[in-house]
Amino acid sequence: MLISDFDGVIVDGMQEYWWSARRVALALLPDTAVLPEALPDQFRQLRPRVLHGWEMGVLAAAIAGWGAPASAFAVDYSEALATSLDRLAWSPEQLTGTLDAVRQGAIANDRSAWLALHRPYPWMLAELQRLDAAGEPWRVLTTKSAGFTGELLASHGLRPQRIHGREDGPKTEVLLRLRSEGVWRDRALFLEDRRLTLEDVLATPGLETVDCRLVSWGYLLPEDLRGLPPGLALLTPEQLEQPFPQQF
């Protein structure tokens, strides 16, 4: 059984992250603030450090020259974030509300254009289409809502057996439930781009039959690829030239 994370594994949502973060920052900053419409390299590099969506607006403000310098986020992310919130006099609640309003407005005004900001990785799209054509079941385990995830997958003709969204709880708990329900017989292959999540799976009693793979194309930090612990292997696009069942 293949179980895959969604954002950063099946689809690249970085364009949407910047699209929304830019609009949040411009909505809260003075009118003199300027930000490029094209995704900046600084944002792409710093986005993997984000723990909560509202932080993206702070990163965009830093790139515009407000709050802490953008370079400071790569040195001490937590300190730079706190400094920026203090200098800008912003709150997480304010940023969350603005981000929600930006996204809800985009969905209401041009849903198809907003969905198009999420682009599938070609190698994953090809492999999942192959699984669908062969009638081999696969599932999605994501922190996004199941409804939103399902709509995006359907727009690319993908049909997972089931989507486990944020409504279902933490990923380790979901995997434990699936194991107890007999969703997989021998082994499950779990694809993620967040190393800490995979390390949690490895450390959870009862999940010994889950093979963990850190995808090389996800939202990774340089240090994520160093010294992978036993039981955690890297998966590259080149490996997907062979179907999943033949590899693992």
Protein Blocks (a to p, Z undefined) as FASTA:
>chain_A
ZZddfehplpccklmmmmmmmmmmmmmmcfkbccdfbdcfklmmmmmmpmbfklmmmmmm
mmnopajdfklmmmmmmlmmmmmmmmnopafklmmmmmmmmmmmmmmmommlmmmmpccd
fklmmmmmmmmmnopacddddfbdfklmmmmmmmnopacfbdcdfknopfklmmmmmmmn
omafkbccdddfbfklmmmmmmpghilmpccdddfklccdfklmgopaehiacddfklmm
pcfklmZZ
